[in-house]
Amino acid sequence: MTANQDSKFSAADSVVGYLYQVRMALLWSLRKLPLGTEFLISVETLDDVTYDSKDGTPQELLQTKHHRAREATLTDASTDLWKTLRVWFEAHADGKIGAGTALHLLTTARAPEGSAAAYLRLEGRSIDAALHALESTAQTSGNKTNEAAYKRFLKVPVTARKAIINDVVVLDSAPVIEDLDQALRAVVFAAAERKHLDAFLQRLEGWWIRRILRQVVTPGDRIVADELEWQMADLREQFKQDALPIDEDVLNYTLDDATQETHSNSIFVRQIELTKAARKRVLAAVRDYYRAFAQRSRWIREDLVLVGEFSKFEQKLVEEWELAFAAMEDKCGKDAAEETKERLARDLLEWAEQTAPVKLPIRPRVTEPFVTRGSLHMLADKLRVGWHPDFRARLSALLETMVGVA
């Protein structure tokens, strides 16, 4: 293996290790929520994952170790074990944590029977046996990598040393990162229909990663348990039968120059231009078209909409538009001037922008206006609806040309 390959795999391990830490933090936090206790969550502060009480006192530290090699072992001289112990012993020495703070080492490696780590499991636990093995290793091992950790460990008086080790719990043979999906599904099982659990988790993890990122880059920030509980509750509501999830990236999409240029000659844009509406309304239409198209496509891919649901929704939009369009034609009359037609067309466009989204959602609790607005612009792009009284006559030839080119 070349040096470049070594570097590549080293970087990959680091990335996987960090993602494992973030995902495990989510899993542990979700498991804590039903307990009803208030807690604060942080990543990369005192430890990989730190749980503080509401007043900021550390209650639990979680150190995660991920190995792609499933046969990795946690021996008495393991670097993973001693690096972790050094962090915890130094935190005690610095007064950052106190007696009784739960110290968890969670690793995908296996602790051999009779090892110090095995004696620190929840089952078959023996603090005296673990301490004896650790002291023996620290006094006799020639592992230079662990040398600083050995010195820190032996520097602590025996009574205090035992008290710290008593707080340590080793959780070995933990699932690797690929297997966390199953564990996460199990903990959110009741939040959505079985077939929608993957879509639910994708959105929950997306929010979690963004929130972790904000916490890491903001000094002193902590994630409050209530934030996670609220996000779970919000997603549960979005996955009910009378609702659909609205994705944050779609909702927050900002129109860019490239998308404007791409749609500059689209039929739905020409429809609005026939009304002589302000440029801002054209840009808003392009934005809503893009949002609706992206969100609808995602719902389809994730099997969140029923067979034929979009067809029924669009038929409802067309029927309501037909009534509004007929009312406009009555106001317009046969001999109306072009200026009158344009003014009435802008009024009908306003119906699509403001009235239709409120009265015609795809499901009762899908209240984001862009879904209906964008869907109407998608229909306008096919000339199934329009705003100007003469839209079909003026744009049919253009549509035929575009279809022919395609």
C-alpha positions in Angstrom: 0.0 0.0 0.0 1.4 3.4 -0.9 1.8 6.4 1.4 -1.1 8.1 -0.4 -3.3 5.1 0.1 -2.4 5.1 3.8 -3.3 8.7 4.1 -6.6 8.2 2.3 -7.7 5.4 4.6 -6.5 7.3 7.7 -8.7 10.2 6.7 -11.6 7.9 5.9 -11.3 6.3 9.4 -11.4 9.7 11.0 -14.5 10.8 9.1 -16.3 7.5 9.9 -15.2 7.8 13.5 -16.7 11.3 13.8 -19.9 10.3 12.1 -20.2 7.3 14.4 -19.8 9.6 17.3 -22.6 11.9 16.1 -24.9 9.1 15.2 -24.3 7.4 18.6 -25.0 10.7 20.3 -28.4 10.8 18.6 -29.2 7.2 19.6 -28.2 7.7 23.2 -30.1 11.0 23.4 -33.3 9.4 21.9 -33.1 6.6 24.5 -32.8 9.1 27.3 -35.9 11.2 26.3 -38.5 8.7 27.7 -36.8 9.0 31.1 -38.2 12.5 31.4 -35.1 14.1 32.9 -33.8 17.4 31.5 -30.3 17.3 30.1 -27.9 19.2 27.8 -25.9 17.5 25.0 -22.6 18.5 23.6 -20.1 16.9 21.2 -16.3 17.5 21.4 -16.3 19.4 24.7 -15.3 17.4 27.8 -15.5 14.2 25.7 -16.8 12.8 22.5 -20.3 13.2 23.8 -21.1 15.0 27.1 -24.4 15.0 29.0 -24.8 17.8 31.5 -27.6 18.4 34.0 -29.7 21.5 33.5 -27.4 23.6 35.6 -24.4 22.6 33.5 -22.9 19.9 35.8 -21.4 17.0 33.8 -23.5 13.8 34.5 -22.2 11.4 31.8 -19.3 11.3 29.4 -19.4 9.0 26.3 -16.2 8.1 24.5 -16.8 6.3 21.2 -14.2 4.1 19.3 -15.1 2.8 15.9 -13.1 0.1 14.1 -13.8 -1.0 10.6 -12.1 -4.3 11.5 -14.7 -6.2 13.4 -12.1 -8.4 15.0 -10.4 -5.5 16.9 -9.8 -6.3 20.6 -9.6 -4.1 23.7 -6.6 -5.5 25.5 -5.1 -4.3 28.8 -2.5 -2.3 26.8 -5.0 -1.0 24.2 -4.3 2.5 23.1 -8.1 3.2 22.9 -8.5 2.2 26.5 -5.6 4.2 27.8 -6.2 7.4 25.8 -9.7 7.3 27.2 -8.6 6.8 30.8 -6.1 9.6 30.4 -8.8 12.0 29.3 -11.0 11.1 32.3 -8.2 11.2 34.8 -7.1 14.6 33.6 -10.6 15.9 33.7 -10.8 14.8 37.4 -7.5 16.4 38.1 -8.6 19.7 36.5 -11.8 19.7 38.5 -13.9 19.5 35.3 -15.8 16.4 36.5 -16.4 15.0 39.9 -17.1 11.7 41.6 -20.2 9.9 40.4 -19.9 11.2 36.8 -20.8 8.2 34.6 -17.8 7.4 32.3 -18.8 5.2 29.3 -16.3 3.8 26.8 -18.3 2.5 23.8 -16.3 0.6 21.3 -16.8 -1.7 18.4 -13.8 -3.7 19.6 -14.2 -6.8 21.8 -12.9 -7.0 25.3 -11.2 -10.4 25.8 -12.5 -12.4 28.8 -10.3 -11.8 31.9 -9.2 -8.4 30.6 -9.5 -5.1 32.5 -12.1 -3.9 30.0 -14.2 -7.1 30.4 -14.3 -6.6 34.2 -15.7 -3.1 33.6 -18.7 -4.3 31.7 -22.1 -3.9 33.3 -22.3 -7.7 33.6 -19.7 -9.7 35.4 -18.3 -6.5 36.8 -15.3 -6.5 39.2 -13.6 -3.2 40.0 -10.8 -4.9 42.0 -9.9 -7.2 39.2 -10.0 -4.4 36.6 -7.9 -2.1 38.8 -5.3 -4.9 39.4 -5.0 -5.5 35.6 -4.7 -1.8 34.8 -2.1 -1.2 37.6 0.0 -4.2 36.4 -0.1 -3.0 32.8 0.8 0.6 33.7 3.8 -0.6 35.8 5.2 -3.2 33.3 4.1 -2.3 29.8 6.7 -0.9 27.4 4.0 0.7 25.1 5.5 4.2 24.4 2.2 5.5 23.0 0.5 4.9 26.4 3.4 6.2 28.5 1.8 9.5 29.4 -1.5 7.8 30.3 0.3 5.3 32.5 2.0 8.1 34.4 -1.2 10.0 34.9 -3.0 6.9 36.1 -0.3 5.9 38.6 0.1 9.5 39.9 -3.4 9.4 41.4 -3.6 7.9 44.9 -5.0 4.4 45.1 -8.3 5.3 46.8 -9.1 8.1 44.3 -7.9 5.8 41.4 -10.4 3.2 42.5 -13.2 5.7 42.8 -12.7 6.9 39.2 -12.5 3.4 37.8 -15.7 2.6 39.7 -17.4 5.1 37.5 -16.1 3.6 34.3 -18.4 1.3 32.2 -17.1 -0.5 29.1 -19.6 -1.2 26.3 -17.7 -3.4 23.9 -18.7 -5.2 20.7 -21.0 -2.2 19.9 -22.6 -2.1 16.5 -20.5 -0.6 13.7 -21.8 2.5 11.9 -23.6 0.6 9.2 -25.6 -1.3 11.8 -26.8 1.8 13.6 -29.7 2.2 11.2 -31.4 -0.8 12.8 -30.9 0.5 16.3 -32.2 4.0 15.4 -35.2 2.5 13.7 -36.0 0.5 16.8 -35.9 3.6 19.0 -38.2 5.7 16.7 -40.4 2.8 15.7 -43.6 4.3 16.9 -43.0 7.7 15.3 -44.1 6.8 11.8 -45.5 3.9 9.7 -42.9 1.2 9.2 -42.6 1.9 5.5 -41.8 5.6 6.3 -39.2 5.0 9.0 -36.3 5.5 6.7 -37.7 8.8 5.5 -38.4 9.9 9.0 -34.9 9.0 10.2 -33.3 10.8 7.2 -34.9 14.0 8.2 -34.2 13.6 11.9 -30.5 12.8 11.3 -30.3 15.7 8.9 -31.6 18.1 11.6 -29.3 16.5 14.2 -26.2 16.9 12.1 -27.0 20.6 11.4 -27.6 21.1 15.1 -24.4 19.4 16.1 -22.5 21.5 13.6 -23.9 24.7 15.2 -23.1 23.5 18.7 -19.5 22.7 17.7 -18.8 26.0 16.1 -20.6 28.1 18.8 -18.6 28.5 22.0 -20.6 27.5 25.1 -23.6 26.2 23.0 -25.4 23.0 24.2 -28.3 21.1 22.7 -31.2 21.0 25.1 -33.1 17.7 25.3 -36.3 19.7 24.7 -35.0 20.6 21.2 -34.7 16.9 20.2 -38.1 16.1 21.8 -39.7 19.0 19.9 -38.1 17.9 16.6 -39.4 14.4 17.1 -42.9 15.7 17.8 -42.8 18.0 14.8 -41.7 15.2 12.5 -44.4 12.8 13.9 -47.0 15.4 13.0 -45.6 15.7 9.5 -45.7 12.0 8.9 -49.4 11.6 9.9 -51.9 10.6 7.2 -53.3 14.1 6.8 -49.8 15.7 6.5 -46.5 15.4 4.5 -43.0 16.4 5.6 -41.7 19.7 4.2 -37.9 19.5 4.0 -35.9 22.4 5.3 -33.5 22.5 2.3 -36.4 22.8 0.0 -38.2 25.4 2.2 -35.1 27.5 2.5 -34.1 27.3 -1.2 -33.1 30.7 -2.6 -33.4 31.4 -6.3 -30.1 31.6 -8.0 -29.1 33.1 -11.4 -28.6 29.7 -13.0 -32.2 28.6 -12.2 -33.6 31.9 -13.4 -31.8 31.5 -16.7 -32.9 27.9 -17.1 -36.6 28.8 -16.7 -36.4 32.2 -18.6 -38.3 30.7 -21.6 -40.5 28.2 -19.7 -44.2 28.2 -20.6 -45.2 29.1 -17.0 -42.9 32.1 -17.1 -44.3 33.2 -20.4 -47.8 32.8 -18.9 -46.9 35.4 -16.2 -45.2 37.7 -18.7 -48.5 37.8 -20.6 -50.1 39.5 -17.6 -47.4 42.2 -17.4 -46.9 41.3 -13.8 -43.9 42.7 -11.9 -40.6 40.9 -12.3 -40.7 40.0 -8.6 -43.8 37.9 -9.2 -42.0 36.1 -12.0 -39.0 35.3 -9.8 -41.4 34.1 -7.0 -43.1 31.8 -9.5 -39.8 30.2 -10.6 -38.8 29.7 -7.0 -42.1 28.1 -6.1 -42.0 25.9 -9.2 -38.6 24.7 -8.2 -39.6 24.1 -4.6 -42.7 22.2 -5.5 -41.0 20.1 -8.2 -38.2 19.2 -5.7 -40.5 18.4 -2.8 -43.0 16.4 -4.9 -40.1 14.4 -6.4 -38.8 13.5 -3.0 -42.2 12.5 -1.7 -42.5 10.1 -4.7 -39.1 8.6 -4.3 -39.7 8.0 -0.6 -43.2 6.5 -1.2 -44.9 9.1 1.0 -47.8 9.9 -1.4 -50.5 7.5 -2.4 -50.9 6.2 -5.9 -52.8 8.8 -7.9 -52.7 11.4 -5.2 -51.0 14.0 -7.3 -53.4 13.4 -10.2 -56.4 13.9 -7.8 -54.7 17.0 -6.4 -54.0 18.5 -9.8 -57.6 17.7 -10.9 -58.9 19.6 -7.9 -56.6 22.6 -8.8 -57.8 22.6 -12.4 -61.5 22.5 -11.5 -61.1 25.4 -9.0 -59.1 27.3 -11.6 -61.8 26.7 -14.2 -64.4 28.4 -12.0 -62.0 31.4 -11.3 -61.1 31.6 -15.0 -64.7 31.6 -16.1 -65.5 34.4 -13.6 -62.6 36.4 -15.1 -64.0 35.8 -18.6 -67.4 37.1 -17.5 -65.8 40.3 -16.2 -63.7 40.6 -19.3 -66.3 40.3 -22.0 -65.7 39.7 -25.7 -64.4 43.1 -26.7 -62.1 44.0 -23.7 -59.0 46.0 -24.4 -55.6 44.4 -23.9 -55.0 46.5 -20.8 -58.2 45.2 -19.2 -57.3 41.6 -20.1 -53.9 42.0 -18.5 -55.3 43.6 -15.3 -57.8 40.7 -14.9 -55.1 38.2 -15.6 -53.0 39.7 -12.8 -56.0 39.3 -10.5 -56.3 35.7 -11.4 -52.6 35.2 -10.9 -53.1 36.7 -7.4 -55.8 34.0 -6.8 -53.1 31.4 -7.5 -50.6 33.1 -5.3 -52.7 33.9 -2.3 -56.1 32.3 -2.2 -55.5 28.8 -3.7 -52.7 27.9 -1.3 -55.0 28.5 1.7 -58.0 26.7 0.3 -56.5 24.0 -1.8 -53.7 22.1 0.1 -52.7 18.7 -1.1 -53.5 17.4 2.4 -55.2 19.3 5.2 -52.1 19.9 7.2 -49.7 20.7 4.4 -49.8 24.4 4.9 -46.6 25.6 3.1 -48.0 27.8 0.2 -45.3 26.8 -2.3 -46.7 23.3 -2.7 -50.0 24.6 -4.2 -48.5 27.7 -5.9 -45.7 25.7 -7.5 -48.1 22.9 -8.5 -50.3 25.5 -10.3 -47.2 26.8 -12.1 -46.4 23.2 -13.1 -49.9 23.0 -14.6 -49.5 26.3 -16.3 -46.3 25.0 -17.8 -48.4 22.4 -19.6 -51.1 24.9 -20.5 -53.7 23.1 -18.3 -54.3 26.4 -16.5 -53.4 30.0 -17.4 -53.9 33.6 -16.3 -54.4 35.7 -19.5 -57.8 35.2 -21.2 -56.1 34.3 -24.5 -53.2 32.3 -23.0 -53.9 29.1 -25.0 -54.1 30.9 -28.4 -50.9 32.8 -27.7 -48.8 30.0 -26.2 -50.0 26.8 -27.9 -47.7 27.3 -30.8 -44.7 27.8 -28.5 -45.6 24.7 -26.6 -45.8 22.7 -29.8 -42.4 24.1 -30.9 -40.8 23.1 -27.5 -42.3 19.6 -27.6 -41.1 19.2 -31.2 -37.6 20.2 -30.2 -37.6 17.9 -27.2 
